[in-house]
Amino acid sequence: MKFVIKHEIRGRIRVHLIGKAMSFAQADTLQYQFEQMKDVTAVKVQERTMDVTICYIGSRKHIITALGQFSYDKVEVPEVYLKNSGREMNRFYWDKLVDQTVVHFVNKIFLPAPLRAGIVTVRSVKYIVQGVKTLAKRKIEVPVLDATAISVSLIRGDYKTAGAVMFLLSMGEILEEWTHKKSVGDLARSLSLNIDKVWLVTDDTEVQVSAAQIKEGDRIRVHMGAVIPFDGIVMEGEALVNQASLTGESLPVRKAAESPVYAGTVVEEGEITLLVKESTGSSKYEKIMTMIEDSEKLKSSLEGKAEHLADRLVPYTFLGTGLTLALTRNTVKALSVLMVDFSCALKLAMPLSVLSAIRESSAHDITVKGGKFLEAVAEADTIVFDKTGTLTKAQPTVVEVIPFDDRSPDELLRIAACLEEHFPHSMATAVVVEAMKRGLVHEELHTKVEYIVAHGISSTINDKKIIIGSHHFVFEDEGAVVPEDKKEQFEQLPEQYSHLYMAMDGKLVAVICIEDPLRVETADLAIEGKLEAVILIEDPLRENAKDTIKKLKKNGIKKVVMMTGDSDRIAANIAQKAGVDAYYSEVLPEDKANFVEQEKKAGHKVIMVGDGINDSPALSAADVGIAISDGAEIAREIADVTIAADDLREIITLKKISNALMKRIDRNYKVIVGFNTALILFGVGGVLQPTMSALLHNTSTILISLKSMENLLEE
């Protein structure tokens, strides 16, 4: 690709592409490619001017080389990314705003008065009809006020004022529609199916392949906690599927053989094998956009209150107009009241403020699925953290594999990795990564793998039952035992490590040690009831966890709670280091959800922060559920807010944005009501003429709207 450098400073470069005009798809392709680069922090592609701005860390040469080697044909972009980028929509509405403004002022400056009067009269028909229809429904709302103001202006021959009112109303309609579409687009992008790998079933064996390889008629297996990537029919298995993204229903739906399943939904419990019906996109998933369009879920209660308040004020405006006319017998003064209404500013400023907050959050890699969640974050006084992967890094590493039978450590690790690779969990990832480091290749010899939430994994190899999981799961639930000649060795396991136990045939066969200097996370591995191995794992507290909690309290959070399935000793250690107000150990997923519900019943607004399958019930129950980083797919799907950055401090950013949004909305209320009330009083007092009142009213509305679109946080 040919380009010229237009401007650059350290860490930022702006280039102009040389060539033919850039299409929307090409602009999205270029943006997608550079967003995937590790050393690129931000990318902005202007398809109209063919300018590209790239913010980066690291090597300038790497960026220049990547630009020079870039080719649209060499980049594979997910279809949903192109469909939901919002680039074409933003161009459409921006052009619409510009066209509307240009036409209005060109007509005003260059057209003769009689022609302008004719155009204004024709345009007024739409608003007058809307007012009449509203009256016919026995409602006195904003359309009636708009129609009356326009009609009276036309009767008085004040075409200038009537035109100005209609211009502002049309701009408001465009901005309001754009606001809604933008919010819907943000939500759609958060639900996009960026699935790279799937489990393809061939001859009763499942192999992980690229999602792009899947075609209609293939069979794929979807494990618990995973997103269903394609529309299809269940061939084997049974599962509870969360279809909230498709239907809005919170309760999962049972799916068995012959049941249809849809892309974008999530397996909460069980696992299924499905026959793929649609491999390129999903007709059902695409209908999500339509579902959201008809939904009110994006609106905050304050947005709704703004609309209702605007409508409730209409009768008082008419009453004020009538009283002014009755008391002063002055039509001009009465019209001054009529020309000033609160609706335009209220209906414009509130959604624009919310849109601005959603957009600003997105700039910090925070996806907010609706304005009401920003409001809830601002009002929240209690926050509940999951521990593993949230307060801790969830980057455990295997230290040692301790055999408890005659198998080699590598063989035992190979078996463990063979089973653990099927499930998204930090402990499982540690085992799989270590096996890859050692070059341990395995064949899928096991039968169906069953995952027991917050406990472990169970499967069968060569007719032998093998289990991997916690001490509680392996020894208490499954009844595995330590070989008699290995009990002394078992008693000497290092306490500073987490233990992942493996048992076969009812006896311990290994303990995989996973290093963790700050906490010991318990997990165990067994085959047929015999402990085969213990795995020791490290997962340190996030460096910024304690600082994050302190700053959350400074920004309005009164109570910080940590909940974990770990032992009390481990939980107490992490709780002390993190500085939480309270902690709960050895809890199950339903315990987290019950705690959240109890806090809500006590009158608290609760935020739940988590990343795993076991966090999903609590994320759903909370006033606001926040999914962190690259957590389980079901957690991201259920959560109201997702944070892509692996940084707890973004929660502080979200809280600050939400608090600032509420302050802005409150300030807008006061300014709108105060300023317009002053205009009415000046009009009644004869200080302002109706035309000037309308001009000042319209100008203030535009200024407040523009102010509402500014960033909430200081740079």
SVG drawing of the C-alpha trace seen along z (x, -y; Angstrom):
<svg xmlns="http://www.w3.org/2000/svg" viewBox="-60 -45 72 95">
<polyline fill="none" stroke="black" stroke-width="0.4" points="0.0,0.0 1.2,-3.5 0.9,-6.3 2.5,-9.6 3.1,-10.6 1.1,-13.8 2.0,-14.2 3.7,-12.3 4.8,-12.6 6.2,-10.0 3.7,-7.1 1.3,-8.6 1.4,-8.8 -1.1,-10.1 -0.8,-9.0 -2.7,-9.7 -3.4,-6.7 -2.7,-7.0 -5.1,-5.4 -8.8,-5.0 -11.6,-6.1 -11.9,-3.9 -15.1,-1.9 -16.7,-1.3 -15.7,2.3 -12.1,1.4 -11.9,-1.1 -13.2,1.5 -10.8,4.1 -7.8,1.7 -9.0,0.8 -9.6,4.4 -6.1,5.4 -4.3,2.8 -6.5,3.2 -5.2,6.8 -1.6,5.6 -0.2,5.9 1.8,2.7 -1.2,0.6 -3.3,-1.1 -5.8,-3.0 -6.7,-3.3 -8.9,-5.8 -9.6,-5.4 -11.3,-8.3 -12.7,-6.7 -13.8,-10.0 -10.4,-11.7 -8.4,-8.4 -6.4,-9.4 -5.3,-6.8 -4.3,-7.8 -2.4,-5.1 -1.4,-5.3 1.3,-2.8 3.9,-1.7 7.2,-0.3 8.7,-0.3 7.8,-3.0 9.5,-0.9 7.1,1.9 4.0,-0.3 5.5,-1.7 6.4,1.8 2.9,3.0 1.3,0.2 3.5,0.8 2.7,4.5 -1.0,4.1 -3.4,5.5 -7.2,5.7 -7.2,9.1 -4.9,10.7 -7.0,9.9 -9.9,12.1 -12.4,10.0 -15.2,11.6 -18.5,11.0 -20.1,9.7 -17.4,7.1 -18.1,5.7 -21.9,5.8 -21.8,4.1 -19.0,1.6 -21.4,-1.3 -19.2,-3.2 -21.8,-3.4 -24.5,-4.4 -22.5,-7.2 -21.7,-8.6 -25.4,-8.4 -26.5,-10.4 -23.7,-12.9 -24.4,-13.6 -28.0,-13.9 -27.3,-16.5 -25.0,-18.5 -27.5,-18.4 -30.3,-19.6 -28.2,-22.5 -26.9,-23.6 -30.4,-23.4 -31.9,-25.5 -29.4,-28.3 -29.2,-28.3 -32.9,-28.7 -32.8,-31.4 -30.1,-33.4 -30.8,-33.0 -34.4,-32.2 -37.0,-35.1 -39.4,-35.6 -42.6,-34.3 -40.8,-31.1 -39.5,-30.6 -43.0,-31.1 -44.3,-28.4 -41.6,-25.9 -42.2,-26.6 -46.0,-26.2 -45.6,-22.8 -43.1,-21.5 -45.5,-22.5 -48.1,-20.1 -46.2,-17.1 -46.0,-18.7 -49.6,-20.0 -50.9,-16.5 -48.8,-14.9 -50.4,-17.4 -53.9,-16.7 -53.3,-12.9 -52.1,-13.4 -55.2,-15.5 -57.4,-12.8 -55.9,-10.4 -57.0,-12.9 -53.4,-13.6 -51.8,-17.0 -48.2,-16.3 -45.2,-17.7 -46.4,-17.2 -49.5,-19.4 -47.3,-22.1 -45.0,-22.0 -48.0,-22.1 -49.5,-25.0 -46.3,-27.1 -45.8,-26.5 -49.5,-27.2 -49.6,-30.4 -46.4,-31.6 -47.8,-30.9 -51.1,-32.7 -49.1,-35.7 -47.1,-35.5 -43.9,-34.9 -42.4,-32.3 -38.9,-32.9 -39.8,-31.7 -41.9,-28.8 -39.0,-27.7 -36.5,-27.9 -38.7,-25.8 -39.1,-23.1 -35.4,-23.1 -34.6,-22.5 -37.2,-19.8 -35.9,-18.0 -32.3,-18.2 -33.6,-16.8 -35.3,-13.9 -32.1,-13.0 -29.9,-13.2 -32.4,-11.1 -32.5,-8.4 -28.8,-8.5 -28.4,-8.2 -30.6,-5.1 -29.0,-3.5 -25.5,-4.1 -26.5,-2.5 -27.9,0.5 -24.8,0.8 -22.6,0.8 -24.7,3.5 -24.6,5.6 -20.8,5.3 -20.6,6.5 -22.6,9.5 -20.7,10.2 -19.5,13.8 -15.8,13.5 -15.3,17.2 -12.0,18.5 -12.0,22.2 -14.7,24.9 -14.8,28.6 -15.5,30.6 -16.9,34.1 -15.5,36.8 -16.0,40.5 -16.9,40.0 -13.7,37.9 -13.7,34.2 -10.9,32.1 -10.4,28.3 -10.5,26.5 -10.9,23.0 -14.5,21.8 -13.9,20.7 -13.5,24.3 -17.0,25.3 -19.6,25.8 -23.3,26.7 -23.8,30.3 -20.8,30.6 -21.2,31.7 -19.7,29.6 -19.7,30.1 -20.4,27.2 -19.3,27.6 -20.7,26.0 -20.0,22.3 -19.3,21.9 -21.2,19.8 -23.1,21.7 -21.3,20.4 -23.9,21.4 -27.6,22.1 -28.2,25.8 -30.2,28.9 -29.1,30.8 -28.0,34.3 -26.7,35.6 -26.7,34.5 -28.8,32.3 -28.2,28.8 -29.7,25.7 -29.2,22.8 -29.2,19.2 -31.1,17.4 -31.2,13.9 -29.3,12.3 -32.0,13.6 -35.2,13.5 -34.5,11.3 -35.6,14.2 -33.4,14.7 -34.3,18.3 -32.3,20.9 -34.1,23.2 -33.7,27.0 -32.4,28.4 -32.4,32.0 -32.2,34.1 -33.9,32.5 -34.2,29.1 -33.1,26.0 -30.3,23.9 -29.2,20.5 -25.9,18.7 -25.0,16.3 -26.7,18.3 -24.7,19.9 -24.7,23.4 -25.2,22.9 -25.2,26.6 -24.5,29.8 -23.1,30.2 -24.5,30.8 -23.5,32.0 -25.3,30.0 -25.7,30.3 -24.7,27.0 -27.5,25.5 -26.0,22.1 -22.2,21.7 -21.8,18.2 -23.6,15.8 -26.9,16.6 -30.3,15.5 -31.5,15.9 -28.6,13.9 -29.1,11.2 -32.6,10.7 -31.1,9.6 -30.7,6.1 -34.4,6.0 -35.2,7.2 -33.1,4.5 -34.5,1.8 -38.0,2.5 -36.7,2.7 -36.6,0.1 -33.7,1.8 -31.1,-0.8 -32.8,-3.7 -31.9,-4.8 -34.8,-5.7 -33.6,-9.3 -33.9,-9.3 -37.5,-8.1 -38.2,-10.7 -36.9,-13.4 -39.4,-12.4 -42.3,-12.1 -41.4,-15.4 -41.3,-17.1 -44.8,-15.8 -46.1,-16.7 -44.9,-20.3 -46.9,-20.9 -50.3,-21.6 -48.6,-24.1 -47.1,-25.8 -50.6,-26.2 -51.9,-27.3 -49.2,-29.9 -49.9,-31.1 -53.6,-31.4 -53.1,-33.2 -50.7,-35.7 -53.2,-36.4 -56.0,-36.8 -54.1,-39.1 -52.2,-41.2 -54.5,-41.1 -51.3,-41.1 -50.9,-38.5 -47.2,-39.1 -46.5,-38.4 -48.6,-35.3 -46.8,-34.0 -43.5,-34.6 -44.6,-31.9 -45.8,-29.6 -42.5,-29.8 -40.5,-28.6 -40.9,-25.0 -38.8,-22.6 -39.2,-19.6 -36.6,-20.0 -33.7,-20.5 -34.9,-17.8 -35.4,-15.2 -32.1,-16.0 -29.7,-16.6 -30.5,-13.5 -30.0,-10.8 -26.9,-12.7 -25.4,-12.7 -25.9,-8.9 -24.6,-8.4 -21.5,-10.4 -20.9,-8.3 -21.3,-5.0 -18.9,-6.3 -16.4,-7.5 -16.6,-4.2 -15.9,-2.4 -12.7,-4.4 -11.5,-2.8 -12.4,0.7 -15.5,0.7 -18.7,1.9 -21.9,0.8 -25.0,2.5 -27.4,-0.3 -27.8,-3.7 -29.6,-2.2 -26.5,-0.4 -24.5,-3.6 -27.2,-5.0 -27.0,-1.8 -23.2,-2.0 -23.5,-5.6 -26.1,-4.7 -24.2,-1.5 -22.9,-1.4 -21.8,2.3 -19.4,4.1 -18.8,7.9 -15.6,9.3 -14.9,12.8 -11.3,13.7 -9.8,16.0 -9.2,14.1 -10.7,10.9 -8.7,9.8 -6.0,12.2 -4.4,12.5 -5.6,15.9 -2.2,16.7 -1.2,19.8 1.8,21.8 2.6,25.5 5.6,26.0 5.7,29.7 3.8,32.9 4.1,35.4 3.3,39.0 1.6,41.3 1.9,44.4 4.4,45.8 3.5,43.4 5.9,40.7 5.1,37.0 4.9,36.2 2.4,39.0 0.2,37.9 0.4,34.3 -0.5,35.4 -3.7,37.1 -4.6,34.0 -4.1,31.7 -6.2,33.9 -9.2,33.4 -8.5,29.8 -8.3,28.3 -12.1,28.6 -12.9,26.0 -12.1,22.3 -10.6,22.1 -7.4,20.6 -6.2,23.8 -7.1,25.8 -5.2,23.3 -2.1,23.7 -2.1,27.4 -2.6,27.2 0.1,24.5 2.6,26.6 1.8,29.7 2.4,27.6 5.7,26.3 6.9,29.9 5.7,30.9 3.2,33.5 0.9,34.4 -2.2,36.4 -4.9,38.2 -8.6,37.9 -8.9,41.3 -11.4,40.3 -15.1,40.4 -17.4,37.4 -15.9,35.0 -18.2,33.7 -17.5,30.5 -18.9,30.0 -19.0,26.3 -16.7,25.2 -15.6,28.8 -13.8,30.6 -13.8,32.8 -14.9,36.4 -14.3,38.7 -13.4,42.3 -10.2,43.6 -10.0,47.3 -13.0,48.0 -11.4,46.4 -13.0,43.4 -10.7,40.4 -11.4,37.3 -9.6,34.0 -10.5,31.3 -10.5,30.0 -9.7,31.9 -13.4,31.8 -14.4,33.2 -11.8,35.9 -11.7,37.2 -15.1,36.3 -17.5,36.4 -15.9,39.1 -14.3,41.1 -10.8,41.4 -8.1,42.6 -4.3,42.2 -2.3,45.4 -1.1,46.8 2.6,46.6 2.2,43.0 0.5,41.4 3.7,40.1 4.5,38.4 1.0,37.0 1.4,35.5 4.5,33.7 3.0,31.8 4.2,28.2 1.5,26.0 2.6,22.8 1.3,24.3 -2.2,25.0 -3.0,28.6 -4.8,30.1 -5.5,33.8 -6.0,36.5 -7.4,39.9 -8.0,43.2 -9.7,46.4 -10.5,44.7 -6.8,44.0 -4.7,40.9 -2.3,41.0 -0.9,37.5 -0.7,34.1 0.0,31.2 1.6,28.3 0.7,24.9 2.8,22.0 1.0,19.3 3.0,17.3 0.0,15.1 -2.6,17.8 -3.1,21.5 -5.9,22.5 -7.2,25.9 -7.9,28.2 -7.2,32.0 -6.8,34.9 -8.0,38.6 -8.5,41.7 -11.1,44.3 -11.0,43.0 -7.2,43.3 -5.3,40.1 -2.8,40.1 -1.2,36.6 -1.2,33.2 -0.5,30.0 0.9,26.8 -0.1,23.4 0.8,19.7 -1.8,16.9 -0.8,13.6 -3.0,10.8 -3.3,8.1 -0.8,5.3 -3.6,2.7 -6.3,4.5 -5.7,2.8 -5.4,-0.6 -8.6,0.0 -10.6,0.8 -9.4,-2.3 -10.3,-4.5 -13.7,-2.9 -14.5,-3.8 -13.5,-7.4 -16.0,-7.4 -19.0,-6.3 -18.7,-2.6 -19.3,-1.9 -18.9,1.8 -16.4,4.1 -16.9,7.9 -14.8,10.8 -16.4,14.2 -14.5,17.3 -14.7,21.1 -11.3,21.3 -10.6,22.3 -10.8,19.8 -7.1,19.7 -6.5,18.7 -9.4,16.3 -8.3,14.6 -4.8,14.1 -6.1,12.5 -8.7,10.4 -6.1,8.9 -3.8,8.0 -6.6,6.6 -8.2,4.5 -11.8,5.7 -14.4,5.0 -15.6,8.6 -15.0,12.0 -16.8,15.3 -14.9,18.5 -15.9,22.0 -19.0,20.6 -20.8,22.2 -22.1,20.2 -25.6,20.1 -24.2,18.7 -22.8,15.7 -26.2,15.1 -28.0,15.5 -25.7,12.9 -26.4,10.4 -30.1,10.9 -30.0,10.4 -28.0,7.2 -30.5,5.9 -33.4,6.7 -31.6,4.8 -31.8,1.7 -28.3,1.7 -27.4,1.2 -25.0,4.0 -22.2,4.4 -20.9,7.9 -17.5,8.3 -16.4,11.7 -15.0,13.7 -15.9,17.3 -18.8,19.7 -19.4,19.9 -19.9,16.1 -22.7,16.1 -25.7,16.5 -24.4,13.6 -23.7,11.4 -27.2,11.9 -28.7,11.2 -26.7,8.0 -28.0,4.5 -24.9,4.3 -22.8,7.4 -19.3,6.6 -17.2,9.2 -13.4,8.7 -11.0,9.2 -11.0,12.6 -13.3,14.4 -15.7,17.2 -18.0,16.6 -21.1,17.0 -19.9,14.4 -19.4,11.9 -22.7,12.7 -24.7,12.3 -22.8,9.3 -24.3,5.8 -20.8,4.3 -17.7,5.9 -14.1,4.7 -11.7,5.8 -8.6,4.4 -6.9,6.7 -6.9,3.9 -9.1,3.5 -8.6,-0.2 -11.1,-0.5 -13.8,0.2 -12.8,-3.1 -13.0,-4.7 -16.5,-3.3 -17.6,-4.6 -16.2,-8.0 -17.9,-8.2 -21.2,-7.1 -20.9,-9.6 -20.1,-12.4 -23.0,-11.4 -25.5,-11.8 -24.0,-15.2 -24.3,-16.3 -27.9,-15.2 -28.8,-16.9 -27.0,-20.1 -28.8,-19.9 -32.2,-19.7 -31.4,-22.8 -30.1,-24.8 -32.9,-23.9 -35.7,-24.6 -34.0,-27.7 -33.1,-29.3 -36.4,-28.6 -38.3,-29.8 -36.3,-33.1 -37.2,-33.4 -40.9,-33.0 -40.7,-35.6 -38.9,-38.1 -41.4,-37.5 -44.4,-38.1 -42.7,-41.2 -42.3,-42.5 -38.5,-42.5 -38.2,-39.9 -40.2,-39.6 -41.5,-36.1 -39.0,-35.9 -36.1,-36.6 -37.4,-34.2 -37.6,-31.4 -34.1,-32.3 -32.6,-32.2 -34.5,-29.1 -33.3,-27.3 -29.7,-28.5 -29.6,-27.3 -30.9,-23.9 -28.2,-23.5 -25.5,-24.7 -26.7,-22.4 -26.8,-19.5 -23.3,-20.2 -22.1,-20.4 -23.7,-17.1 -21.7,-15.4 -18.3,-16.4 -16.2,-13.9 -17.2,-13.5 -13.7,-12.9 -10.8,-15.3 -8.0,-14.3"/>
</svg>
